[in-house]
Amino acid sequence: MLEKIHHLGYAVEDLEAAARFYERSFGVAPGGAETVGEQGIVASMFRVGDSLIELMQPTHPDTPVGRFLARRGEGFHHVAFEVADIEVVLAELKKNGVDLVDEEPRLGAGGTRTAFVHPKGAFGVLTELVELSDRGR
Ligand code: CO
């Protein structure tokens, strides 16, 4: 059902500063900033082997990531698993009574389709499902 860890999401106050830190410290190459309106974030990703790190800055304090920063400060925010068919996985989770943030997939970065599982139902870890677009990764 879960293909691999697609990315880890980090909440940051300043996307540019965070991207520069990882670039200078670890020699990674963060991609250009992309606004994901549906999630209220500006995001930049960099690759680590087969997975990605997603740096996320909220577009406004009154967004899920903005509220997360106010409550918890910067740091680890969510894990994202790649799935082949997000509809199938969501249907299975619903059938099993898993608490979902998104009943239906929404549009994510890079034309992906994503849905979040509530951390309450996943032992405290906000969990995202990602189905890649046909354009590939
Ligand atoms: Co994500």
Backbone and ligand atoms as CSV (ligand in chain L), in Angstrom:
chain,resi,resn,atom,element,x,y,z
A,1,MET,N,N,0.845,-1.202,0.000
A,1,MET,CA,C,0.000,0.000,0.000
A,1,MET,C,C,0.888,1.262,0.000
A,2,LEU,N,N,1.911,1.278,0.894
A,2,LEU,CA,C,2.834,2.410,0.932
A,2,LEU,C,C,4.083,2.056,0.135
A,3,GLU,N,N,4.374,2.858,-0.886
A,3,GLU,CA,C,5.477,2.527,-1.803
A,3,GLU,C,C,6.840,2.904,-1.212
A,4,LYS,N,N,6.892,4.095,-0.619
A,4,LYS,CA,C,8.144,4.573,-0.033
A,4,LYS,C,C,7.865,5.879,0.701
A,5,ILE,N,N,8.884,6.384,1.426
A,5,ILE,CA,C,8.762,7.729,2.000
A,5,ILE,C,C,9.022,8.713,0.862
A,6,HIS,N,N,8.008,9.478,0.525
A,6,HIS,CA,C,8.151,10.448,-0.561
A,6,HIS,C,C,8.874,11.692,-0.075
A,7,HIS,N,N,8.415,12.237,1.048
A,7,HIS,CA,C,9.120,13.379,1.636
A,7,HIS,C,C,8.800,13.552,3.116
A,8,LEU,N,N,9.640,14.360,3.777
A,8,LEU,CA,C,9.385,14.806,5.141
A,8,LEU,C,C,9.145,16.301,5.049
A,9,GLY,N,N,8.124,16.794,5.739
A,9,GLY,CA,C,7.799,18.213,5.710
A,9,GLY,C,C,8.293,18.911,6.961
A,10,TYR,N,N,9.035,20.017,6.760
A,10,TYR,CA,C,9.516,20.827,7.876
A,10,TYR,C,C,8.822,22.192,7.811
A,11,ALA,N,N,8.309,22.652,8.937
A,11,ALA,CA,C,7.712,23.988,9.007
A,11,ALA,C,C,8.803,24.990,9.355
A,12,VAL,N,N,8.925,26.046,8.548
A,12,VAL,CA,C,9.953,27.070,8.780
A,12,VAL,C,C,9.333,28.470,8.712
A,13,GLU,N,N,9.985,29.397,9.409
A,13,GLU,CA,C,9.513,30.794,9.399
A,13,GLU,C,C,9.966,31.508,8.134
A,14,ASP,N,N,11.146,31.134,7.639
A,14,ASP,CA,C,11.761,31.850,6.521
A,14,ASP,C,C,12.310,30.829,5.525
A,15,LEU,N,N,11.541,30.605,4.466
A,15,LEU,CA,C,11.883,29.566,3.487
A,15,LEU,C,C,13.251,29.786,2.862
A,16,GLU,N,N,13.535,31.040,2.520
A,16,GLU,CA,C,14.796,31.355,1.862
A,16,GLU,C,C,15.988,31.059,2.780
A,17,ALA,N,N,15.867,31.445,4.048
A,17,ALA,CA,C,16.947,31.202,5.017
A,17,ALA,C,C,17.137,29.699,5.232
A,18,ALA,N,N,16.045,28.960,5.308
A,18,ALA,CA,C,16.135,27.515,5.541
A,18,ALA,C,C,16.769,26.825,4.330
A,19,ALA,N,N,16.344,27.214,3.133
A,19,ALA,CA,C,16.895,26.618,1.906
A,19,ALA,C,C,18.399,26.907,1.817
A,20,ARG,N,N,18.779,28.134,2.157
A,20,ARG,CA,C,20.181,28.530,2.107
A,20,ARG,C,C,20.999,27.714,3.121
A,21,PHE,N,N,20.429,27.500,4.303
A,21,PHE,CA,C,21.108,26.706,5.333
A,21,PHE,C,C,21.413,25.290,4.822
A,22,TYR,N,N,20.409,24.626,4.252
A,22,TYR,CA,C,20.618,23.244,3.799
A,22,TYR,C,C,21.554,23.185,2.597
A,23,GLU,N,N,21.478,24.212,1.764
A,23,GLU,CA,C,22.352,24.292,0.603
A,23,GLU,C,C,23.810,24.449,1.043
A,24,ARG,N,N,24.065,25.383,1.947
A,24,ARG,CA,C,25.434,25.659,2.381
A,24,ARG,C,C,25.995,24.573,3.276
A,25,SER,N,N,25.144,24.035,4.154
A,25,SER,CA,C,25.625,23.069,5.147
A,25,SER,C,C,25.788,21.676,4.569
A,26,PHE,N,N,24.869,21.290,3.667
A,26,PHE,CA,C,24.840,19.906,3.204
A,26,PHE,C,C,25.002,19.760,1.690
A,27,GLY,N,N,25.164,20.878,1.011
A,27,GLY,CA,C,25.406,20.824,-0.423
A,27,GLY,C,C,24.238,20.346,-1.255
A,28,VAL,N,N,23.025,20.457,-0.712
A,28,VAL,CA,C,21.846,20.048,-1.477
A,28,VAL,C,C,21.413,21.207,-2.375
A,29,ALA,N,N,20.519,20.916,-3.298
A,29,ALA,CA,C,20.080,21.929,-4.256
A,29,ALA,C,C,18.562,22.113,-4.180
A,30,PRO,N,N,18.102,22.982,-3.266
A,30,PRO,CA,C,16.655,23.194,-3.150
A,30,PRO,C,C,16.064,23.729,-4.453
A,31,GLY,N,N,14.903,23.209,-4.818
A,31,GLY,CA,C,14.210,23.665,-6.016
A,31,GLY,C,C,13.587,25.027,-5.771
A,32,GLY,N,N,13.069,25.620,-6.813
A,32,GLY,CA,C,12.429,26.922,-6.701
A,32,GLY,C,C,11.212,26.869,-5.800
A,33,ALA,N,N,10.925,27.992,-5.177
A,33,ALA,CA,C,9.777,28.074,-4.280
A,33,ALA,C,C,8.486,27.957,-5.082
A,34,GLU,N,N,7.566,27.155,-4.564
A,34,GLU,CA,C,6.280,26.959,-5.228
A,34,GLU,C,C,5.166,27.229,-4.224
A,35,THR,N,N,4.211,28.060,-4.609
A,35,THR,CA,C,3.078,28.324,-3.731
A,35,THR,C,C,2.031,27.238,-3.933
A,36,VAL,N,N,1.662,26.596,-2.826
A,36,VAL,CA,C,0.586,25.598,-2.867
A,36,VAL,C,C,-0.607,26.214,-2.160
A,37,GLY,N,N,-1.475,26.837,-2.976
A,37,GLY,CA,C,-2.604,27.591,-2.434
A,37,GLY,C,C,-3.496,26.757,-1.541
A,38,GLU,N,N,-3.735,25.526,-1.927
A,38,GLU,CA,C,-4.655,24.661,-1.182
A,38,GLU,C,C,-4.171,24.387,0.232
A,39,GLN,N,N,-2.832,24.470,0.427
A,39,GLN,CA,C,-2.294,24.188,1.762
A,39,GLN,C,C,-1.837,25.455,2.480
A,40,GLY,N,N,-1.916,26.599,1.786
A,40,GLY,CA,C,-1.504,27.852,2.408
A,40,GLY,C,C,-0.021,27.909,2.712
A,41,ILE,N,N,0.783,27.359,1.799
A,41,ILE,CA,C,2.230,27.358,2.018
A,41,ILE,C,C,2.972,27.767,0.755
A,42,VAL,N,N,4.203,28.238,0.968
A,42,VAL,CA,C,5.192,28.323,-0.093
A,42,VAL,C,C,6.199,27.243,0.251
A,43,ALA,N,N,6.506,26.366,-0.716
A,43,ALA,CA,C,7.345,25.210,-0.426
A,43,ALA,C,C,8.517,25.125,-1.383
A,44,SER,N,N,9.604,24.565,-0.875
A,44,SER,CA,C,10.771,24.282,-1.696
A,44,SER,C,C,11.271,22.907,-1.278
A,45,MET,N,N,11.615,22.080,-2.274
A,45,MET,CA,C,12.029,20.721,-1.959
A,45,MET,C,C,13.465,20.477,-2.380
A,46,PHE,N,N,14.150,19.603,-1.630
A,46,PHE,CA,C,15.435,19.111,-2.109
A,46,PHE,C,C,15.495,17.605,-1.905
A,47,ARG,N,N,16.260,16.978,-2.795
A,47,ARG,CA,C,16.314,15.524,-2.821
A,47,ARG,C,C,17.398,14.997,-1.900
A,48,VAL,N,N,17.079,13.919,-1.195
A,48,VAL,CA,C,18.054,13.159,-0.409
A,48,VAL,C,C,17.863,11.698,-0.811
A,49,GLY,N,N,18.754,11.222,-1.669
A,49,GLY,CA,C,18.597,9.856,-2.171
A,49,GLY,C,C,17.282,9.712,-2.914
A,50,ASP,N,N,16.459,8.791,-2.448
A,50,ASP,CA,C,15.215,8.462,-3.123
A,50,ASP,C,C,14.039,9.282,-2.586
A,51,SER,N,N,14.309,10.118,-1.590
A,51,SER,CA,C,13.242,10.875,-0.947
A,51,SER,C,C,13.532,12.368,-1.011
A,52,LEU,N,N,12.594,13.156,-0.527
A,52,LEU,CA,C,12.723,14.610,-0.565
A,52,LEU,C,C,12.491,15.193,0.823
A,53,ILE,N,N,13.039,16.380,1.030
A,53,ILE,CA,C,12.678,17.189,2.193
A,53,ILE,C,C,11.892,18.373,1.658
A,54,GLU,N,N,10.736,18.633,2.261
A,54,GLU,CA,C,9.874,19.744,1.862
A,54,GLU,C,C,9.947,20.825,2.935
A,55,LEU,N,N,10.520,21.979,2.570
A,55,LEU,CA,C,10.552,23.119,3.484
A,55,LEU,C,C,9.295,23.937,3.217
A,56,MET,N,N,8.557,24.259,4.267
A,56,MET,CA,C,7.267,24.940,4.093
A,56,MET,C,C,7.192,26.191,4.948
A,57,GLN,N,N,6.891,27.293,4.286
A,57,GLN,CA,C,6.630,28.549,4.998
A,57,GLN,C,C,5.164,28.905,4.762
A,58,PRO,N,N,4.425,29.234,5.821
A,58,PRO,CA,C,3.008,29.568,5.616
A,58,PRO,C,C,2.846,30.875,4.840
A,59,THR,N,N,1.789,30.951,4.034
A,59,THR,CA,C,1.516,32.185,3.298
A,59,THR,C,C,0.872,33.226,4.214
A,60,HIS,N,N,0.361,32.784,5.365
A,60,HIS,CA,C,-0.392,33.638,6.283
A,60,HIS,C,C,-0.405,32.950,7.642
A,61,PRO,N,N,-0.402,33.730,8.739
A,61,PRO,CA,C,-0.435,33.078,10.065
A,61,PRO,C,C,-1.674,32.201,10.274
A,62,ASP,N,N,-2.785,32.586,9.624
A,62,ASP,CA,C,-4.036,31.856,9.822
A,62,ASP,C,C,-4.193,30.727,8.798
A,63,THR,N,N,-3.226,29.844,8.768
A,63,THR,CA,C,-3.236,28.652,7.913
A,63,THR,C,C,-2.805,27.493,8.812
A,64,PRO,N,N,-3.012,26.256,8.389
A,64,PRO,CA,C,-2.592,25.142,9.255
A,64,PRO,C,C,-1.115,25.216,9.656
A,65,VAL,N,N,-0.224,25.514,8.707
A,65,VAL,CA,C,1.206,25.573,9.043
A,65,VAL,C,C,1.517,26.829,9.870
A,66,GLY,N,N,0.810,27.919,9.604
A,66,GLY,CA,C,0.976,29.134,10.404
A,66,GLY,C,C,0.595,28.889,11.860
A,67,ARG,N,N,-0.525,28.184,12.065
A,67,ARG,CA,C,-0.955,27.870,13.436
A,67,ARG,C,C,-0.004,26.882,14.094
A,68,PHE,N,N,0.515,25.942,13.298
A,68,PHE,CA,C,1.498,24.977,13.822
A,68,PHE,C,C,2.728,25.722,14.339
A,69,LEU,N,N,3.239,26.682,13.562
A,69,LEU,CA,C,4.426,27.449,13.957
A,69,LEU,C,C,4.165,28.230,15.244
A,70,ALA,N,N,2.983,28.829,15.341
A,70,ALA,CA,C,2.652,29.616,16.530
A,70,ALA,C,C,2.590,28.725,17.767
A,71,ARG,N,N,2.089,27.521,17.579
A,71,ARG,CA,C,1.871,26.600,18.699
A,71,ARG,C,C,3.149,25.857,19.086
A,72,ARG,N,N,3.853,25.372,18.080
A,72,ARG,CA,C,4.964,24.430,18.342
A,72,ARG,C,C,6.334,24.952,17.922
A,73,GLY,N,N,6.362,25.998,17.129
A,73,GLY,CA,C,7.648,26.497,16.619
A,73,GLY,C,C,8.099,25.694,15.402
A,74,GLU,N,N,9.263,26.043,14.905
A,74,GLU,CA,C,9.782,25.406,13.700
A,74,GLU,C,C,10.144,23.946,13.969
A,75,GLY,N,N,10.117,23.156,12.894
A,75,GLY,CA,C,10.574,21.778,13.035
A,75,GLY,C,C,9.791,20.799,12.198
A,76,PHE,N,N,9.967,19.524,12.546
A,76,PHE,CA,C,9.320,18.447,11.799
A,76,PHE,C,C,7.801,18.612,11.833
A,77,HIS,N,N,7.154,18.486,10.667
A,77,HIS,CA,C,5.717,18.713,10.567
A,77,HIS,C,C,4.941,17.483,10.103
A,78,HIS,N,N,5.414,16.815,9.048
A,78,HIS,CA,C,4.686,15.626,8.583
A,78,HIS,C,C,5.574,14.691,7.768
A,79,VAL,N,N,5.144,13.439,7.681
A,79,VAL,CA,C,5.774,12.457,6.800
A,79,VAL,C,C,4.804,12.200,5.652
A,80,ALA,N,N,5.346,12.036,4.448
A,80,ALA,CA,C,4.498,11.756,3.280
A,80,ALA,C,C,4.906,10.437,2.639
A,81,PHE,N,N,3.933,9.548,2.522
A,81,PHE,CA,C,4.162,8.260,1.880
A,81,PHE,C,C,3.643,8.304,0.444
A,82,GLU,N,N,4.428,7.767,-0.453
A,82,GLU,CA,C,3.963,7.651,-1.846
A,82,GLU,C,C,3.058,6.431,-1.971
A,83,VAL,N,N,1.926,6.630,-2.636
A,83,VAL,CA,C,0.998,5.524,-2.897
A,83,VAL,C,C,0.698,5.494,-4.394
A,84,ALA,N,N,0.349,4.307,-4.889
A,84,ALA,CA,C,0.088,4.164,-6.318
A,84,ALA,C,C,-1.276,4.744,-6.673
A,85,ASP,N,N,-2.264,4.511,-5.816
A,85,ASP,CA,C,-3.632,4.966,-6.094
A,85,ASP,C,C,-4.237,5.530,-4.813
A,86,ILE,N,N,-4.274,6.844,-4.729
A,86,ILE,CA,C,-4.692,7.501,-3.489
A,86,ILE,C,C,-6.165,7.232,-3.165
A,87,GLU,N,N,-6.998,7.069,-4.207
A,87,GLU,CA,C,-8.425,6.787,-3.971
A,87,GLU,C,C,-8.595,5.458,-3.246
A,88,VAL,N,N,-7.840,4.475,-3.681
A,88,VAL,CA,C,-7.926,3.129,-3.100
A,88,VAL,C,C,-7.493,3.163,-1.630
A,89,VAL,N,N,-6.390,3.866,-1.371
A,89,VAL,CA,C,-5.876,3.934,0.007
A,89,VAL,C,C,-6.864,4.684,0.903
A,90,LEU,N,N,-7.401,5.815,0.416
A,90,LEU,CA,C,-8.359,6.584,1.212
A,90,LEU,C,C,-9.612,5.763,1.519
A,91,ALA,N,N,-10.076,5.002,0.521
A,91,ALA,CA,C,-11.267,4.170,0.714
A,91,ALA,C,C,-11.005,3.118,1.789
A,92,GLU,N,N,-9.820,2.547,1.754
A,92,GLU,CA,C,-9.438,1.533,2.731
A,92,GLU,C,C,-9.371,2.131,4.147
A,93,LEU,N,N,-8.771,3.320,4.251
A,93,LEU,CA,C,-8.655,3.978,5.553
A,93,LEU,C,C,-10.040,4.337,6.095
A,94,LYS,N,N,-10.905,4.853,5.206
A,94,LYS,CA,C,-12.267,5.210,5.624
A,94,LYS,C,C,-13.000,3.982,6.138
A,95,LYS,N,N,-12.855,2.887,5.399
A,95,LYS,CA,C,-13.500,1.630,5.782
A,95,LYS,C,C,-13.051,1.200,7.175
A,96,ASN,N,N,-11.785,1.472,7.483
A,96,ASN,CA,C,-11.232,1.070,8.782
A,96,ASN,C,C,-11.433,2.123,9.872
A,97,GLY,N,N,-12.183,3.191,9.533
A,97,GLY,CA,C,-12.511,4.202,10.534
A,97,GLY,C,C,-11.345,5.082,10.946
A,98,VAL,N,N,-10.339,5.202,10.080
A,98,VAL,CA,C,-9.189,6.065,10.390
A,98,VAL,C,C,-9.600,7.533,10.234
A,99,ASP,N,N,-9.186,8.351,11.191
A,99,ASP,CA,C,-9.531,9.766,11.223
A,99,ASP,C,C,-8.736,10.522,10.141
A,100,LEU,N,N,-9.454,11.063,9.148
A,100,LEU,CA,C,-8.791,11.725,8.025
A,100,LEU,C,C,-8.974,13.238,8.096
A,101,VAL,N,N,-7.946,13.988,7.699
A,101,VAL,CA,C,-8.089,15.428,7.521
A,101,VAL,C,C,-8.801,15.669,6.186
A,102,ASP,N,N,-8.388,14.917,5.164
A,102,ASP,CA,C,-8.966,15.055,3.815
A,102,ASP,C,C,-9.681,13.770,3.401
A,103,GLU,N,N,-10.984,13.889,3.213
A,103,GLU,CA,C,-11.752,12.734,2.742
A,103,GLU,C,C,-11.479,12.491,1.259
A,104,GLU,N,N,-11.171,13.583,0.555
A,104,GLU,CA,C,-10.894,13.509,-0.886
A,104,GLU,C,C,-9.493,14.070,-1.138
A,105,PRO,N,N,-8.816,13.556,-2.200
A,105,PRO,CA,C,-7.488,14.093,-2.521
A,105,PRO,C,C,-7.574,15.559,-2.948
A,106,ARG,N,N,-6.524,16.312,-2.644
A,106,ARG,CA,C,-6.447,17.685,-3.151
A,106,ARG,C,C,-5.121,17.856,-3.885
A,107,LEU,N,N,-5.000,19.009,-4.543
A,107,LEU,CA,C,-3.840,19.253,-5.393
A,107,LEU,C,C,-2.635,19.651,-4.551
A,108,GLY,N,N,-1.516,18.933,-4.737
A,108,GLY,CA,C,-0.283,19.241,-4.006
A,108,GLY,C,C,0.769,19.834,-4.915
A,109,ALA,N,N,1.981,19.974,-4.376
A,109,ALA,CA,C,3.087,20.538,-5.151
A,109,ALA,C,C,3.413,19.646,-6.337
A,110,GLY,N,N,3.813,20.257,-7.447
A,110,GLY,CA,C,4.258,19.516,-8.622
A,110,GLY,C,C,3.170,18.690,-9.281
A,111,GLY,N,N,1.906,19.113,-9.114
A,111,GLY,CA,C,0.807,18.413,-9.770
A,111,GLY,C,C,0.471,17.074,-9.134
A,112,THR,N,N,0.974,16.829,-7.918
A,112,THR,CA,C,0.626,15.588,-7.228
A,112,THR,C,C,-0.773,15.703,-6.639
A,113,ARG,N,N,-1.318,14.552,-6.238
A,113,ARG,CA,C,-2.574,14.553,-5.486
A,113,ARG,C,C,-2.252,14.054,-4.083
A,114,THR,N,N,-2.737,14.768,-3.086
A,114,THR,CA,C,-2.363,14.439,-1.716
A,114,THR,C,C,-3.577,14.431,-0.798
A,115,ALA,N,N,-3.450,13.739,0.321
A,115,ALA,CA,C,-4.475,13.762,1.364
A,115,ALA,C,C,-3.775,13.523,2.695
A,116,PHE,N,N,-4.281,14.179,3.739
A,116,PHE,CA,C,-3.667,14.045,5.065
A,116,PHE,C,C,-4.512,13.165,5.973
A,117,VAL,N,N,-3.817,12.334,6.740
A,117,VAL,CA,C,-4.420,11.521,7.793
A,117,VAL,C,C,-4.204,12.271,9.096
A,118,HIS,N,N,-5.237,12.370,9.925
A,118,HIS,CA,C,-5.129,13.141,11.164
A,118,HIS,C,C,-4.107,12.528,12.119
A,119,PRO,N,N,-3.259,13.395,12.734
A,119,PRO,CA,C,-2.247,12.833,13.645
A,119,PRO,C,C,-2.851,12.069,14.832
A,120,LYS,N,N,-4.063,12.460,15.240
A,120,LYS,CA,C,-4.703,11.772,16.369
A,120,LYS,C,C,-4.876,10.286,16.088
A,121,GLY,N,N,-5.168,9.981,14.815
A,121,GLY,CA,C,-5.394,8.587,14.450
A,121,GLY,C,C,-4.108,7.877,14.038
A,122,ALA,N,N,-2.985,8.583,14.046
A,122,ALA,CA,C,-1.725,8.004,13.563
A,122,ALA,C,C,-0.620,8.185,14.602
A,123,PHE,N,N,-1.012,8.039,15.877
A,123,PHE,CA,C,-0.050,8.061,16.978
A,123,PHE,C,C,0.798,9.330,16.990
A,124,GLY,N,N,0.129,10.457,16.709
A,124,GLY,CA,C,0.776,11.748,16.871
A,124,GLY,C,C,1.563,12.251,15.673
A,125,VAL,N,N,1.584,11.472,14.585
A,125,VAL,CA,C,2.345,11.911,13.406
A,125,VAL,C,C,1.384,12.296,12.276
A,126,LEU,N,N,1.406,13.564,11.896
A,126,LEU,CA,C,0.626,13.990,10.741
A,126,LEU,C,C,1.172,13.244,9.520
A,127,THR,N,N,0.295,12.533,8.829
A,127,THR,CA,C,0.711,11.634,7.751
A,127,THR,C,C,0.035,12.026,6.447
A,128,GLU,N,N,0.848,12.226,5.412
A,128,GLU,CA,C,0.334,12.636,4.111
A,128,GLU,C,C,0.481,11.478,3.131
A,129,LEU,N,N,-0.495,11.309,2.271
A,129,LEU,CA,C,-0.416,10.338,1.176
A,129,LEU,C,C,-0.191,11.127,-0.102
A,130,VAL,N,N,0.699,10.648,-0.955
A,130,VAL,CA,C,1.006,11.355,-2.204
A,130,VAL,C,C,0.888,10.405,-3.378
A,131,GLU,N,N,0.069,10.790,-4.345
A,131,GLU,CA,C,0.040,10.068,-5.616
A,131,GLU,C,C,0.677,10.980,-6.650
A,132,LEU,N,N,1.708,10.475,-7.320
A,132,LEU,CA,C,2.427,11.292,-8.300
A,132,LEU,C,C,1.547,11.563,-9.509
A,133,SER,N,N,1.813,12.689,-10.161
A,133,SER,CA,C,1.093,13.010,-11.382
A,133,SER,C,C,1.626,12.137,-12.515
A,134,ASP,N,N,0.909,12.115,-13.628
A,134,ASP,CA,C,1.338,11.324,-14.795
A,134,ASP,C,C,2.636,11.863,-15.382
A,135,ARG,N,N,2.919,13.144,-15.029
A,135,ARG,CA,C,4.138,13.762,-15.542
A,135,ARG,C,C,5.379,13.175,-14.879
A,136,GLY,N,N,5.171,12.317,-13.900
A,136,GLY,CA,C,6.300,11.688,-13.227
A,136,GLY,C,C,6.858,12.565,-12.147
A,137,ARG,N,N,7.967,12.166,-11.562
A,137,ARG,CA,C,8.528,12.928,-10.455
A,137,ARG,C,C,9.628,13.779,-10.967
L,1,CO,CO,CO,3.981,17.373,2.214
